[in-house]
Amino acid sequence: MSTEEEIEDAGLRCMLMRGGTSKGAYFLAEDLPAEEDRRDDLLLRLMGSPDARQIDGIGGGHPLTSKVAVVSRSADPQADVDYLFLQVQVADARISARQTCGNILAGVAPFAIERGLVPVDGATTRVRVRIVNGGGTATAVVDTRDGRVRYAGDTLISGVPFPAAPVPLYFEDTEGATCGSLLPTGSVRNEIAGVETTCVDNGMPVVLMAAEALGVTGYESPSELEADAALGAKVEEIRLRAGELMGLGDVRATTVPKMTLVAAPRDGGAISTRTFIPHRVHTSIGVLGAVSVATAVLVEGSVAAEVAACTAPAGTLRIEHPTGFFDTAIEVSGSGTALRVHRSGVVRTARKLFDGRVWPRRR
């Protein structure tokens, strides 16, 4: 690891990638300070926070484009690489490691291959990723025809305007990854601040609420929901109370749990969603957020199951969101509070945007 002065003079290796519907800066752990405080200070100066526009850094001025992946070889014999996700706050000088990000995860395996952490293994290369935030593992399958990562392809995912090569992701051990159990409150439903909720964690802590219970349809655009100050205040009130019930403690300074309004599907899916992340409204839905919502659909008696069009625990569950849909496959057994998740799968895409050096703002 270089000294602070050397980094400010020579810059730092960085790869900017689109992962799913997010965009982030990818670093090798060995290139960043080992001390958390020094690392976070450096990343804030690289990304341009605190500033609503992040004009003096490489962040994009939005939670979906102000993300960091820290990748290293794994000491775990069941994994090839470790992936630490860091959410860089835009307007505040704060970085959170309280959650992971499945969209940014889509770029981890290609990045690991590009950096030589994992060798190419034929036409496709499987990379086992240990998710440091909360635990769990994922296996990513990368197109490596011709001995290199191929980003071009014909797979389109909602929320990304152009096609790319598919990156299938298979998750294991994500049940209760952050909160310790699939239903962290111990119940399928809880009344919080006068609203019926279902709290679930299958890789991402999520609180589900029927949109109509909050006086909206659930089909509004993100900008319409963000403009509703009373709605935002009510969602935040529920989030703070849910955080305590889910064992997350005081969540005022964190980005979990995610808050998802659910409604009956309109376009042939299983359920329609609008997700607060936690204060902006997602233009689509996060990977593990979608996995957790789909899991809730399969929990008998949940808020999600009540409005969903299909609760059959087999095949693909299509989650509708503001810019399209997200397909998930969840393998479960049992029902209600005894439901157990065995495996989850999704398909994402990723693309390398630039690879080079980035310079932090000097103190």
Buried (B, 14 or more C-beta within 10 A) or exposed (E): BBEBEEBBEEBBBBBBBBBBBBBBBBBBBEBBBEEEEEBBBBBBBBBBBBBEEBEBBBBBBBBBBBBBBBBBBBEEEEBBBBBBBBBBBBEEEBBBBBBBBBBBBBBBBBBBBBBEBBEBEEEEBBBBBBBBBBBBBBBBBBBBEEEEBBBEBEBBBBBBEEEBBBBBBBBBBBBBBBBEBBBBBEBBBBEBBEBBBBBBBBBBBBBBBBBBBBEBBBBBEBEBBBEBEEBBEBBBBBBBBBBEBBBBEEBEEBBBBBBBBBBBBEEEBBBBBBBBBBEBBBBBBBBBBBBBBBBBBBBBBBBBBBBBBBBEBEEBBBBBBBBBBBBBBBEBEEBEBEBEBEEBBBBBBBBBBEBEEBBBBEE
